[in-house]
Amino acid sequence: MIQVDQATGTFADPEQLWRANVAANPRSWAAQVNLADLLLKSGSLQEGCDAASRAVELEPSAPVAHENLGMALSQLGRLHEAE
């Protein structure tokens, strides 16, 4: 369940914000990049890797998408998969 701070109208949790954004805009590479970044920083490595991979699929020319995917693969010990 998505929780919104009633006083400010903002999401109570940044992860909820980006998950909702991805759900509402599944073809948004920027939303995928931001979700990936958040997940990687929180230690959800496989899920972050999946979001980063999706961002690269959606926008292959975005350097930040490739950077997130490379970091995710490195943290998962799958550096050989990074291009």
N, C-alpha and C positions, 0 to 999 in steps of 0.2 A: 504494500500500500504506500503510495506516495504521500509524504507528509509535507505540508506547506506551512510556514510560519504565518499565522493569521495576522500578526501585527504588521509584518513587512511584505507579505505576499511572495516571499522567496522560498525556495526549496530548503528544507531543513538539513539536507545532506547533499553535498556536491555529486556523489555517485548517483543519487536519484535524479538529479538534474540532467546529467549526461545520458543516463539510461532512458529517461523520458524523451530527451532530444533525439536520440537514435531511433526510438520507437516511432516518434512523430515524423522523422526525416531519415528513413533508412538509407537513402542514397547520399547523405551528407558525409563527405569524407572528413570534414572538419569536426563534426560531432564524434565520429569514430576515433579520430586522433586524440581528442580531449578525453574521451572515455578510456582509451588505451593508456594514455599518460597517467591518469588517475589510478587505474587498476595496477599498473606496474609499480607506481610509488607505494601502493598499499599492500603489495606483495601477492596480488592475484595474478601471477605470472602467465599462466596458460590463457586465462580469459583476456588479459591485456595483449597477449600475442595474437589472439584471434581478432580482437578489435583493430590492432595495428595492421594485420594482414588484410582485413576488409578495407581499411583506409587506403592501402596501397592499390588494391583492386579498383577502388572507386576513382582514385586520382594518382596514377602512376608517376606523374611529374612533380608531386609534392615531396620535397626533401624531408620535411618533418615526419611524414608518414614512414618513409624508409628508415629514418633515424630511430623512430619508436620500434619498428619491426626488428631492426638490428639489435637494439638494446634488449628487447624481449627474447630474441633467439639466444643472445649471449648469456642472459641470466638463466635461461632454461638449459644451458649447456649444449645448445644446438647451433653453435657458431658456423659449422660447416654448411648450414642451410642458408646463411646470409649471403647475399650477392654483393 
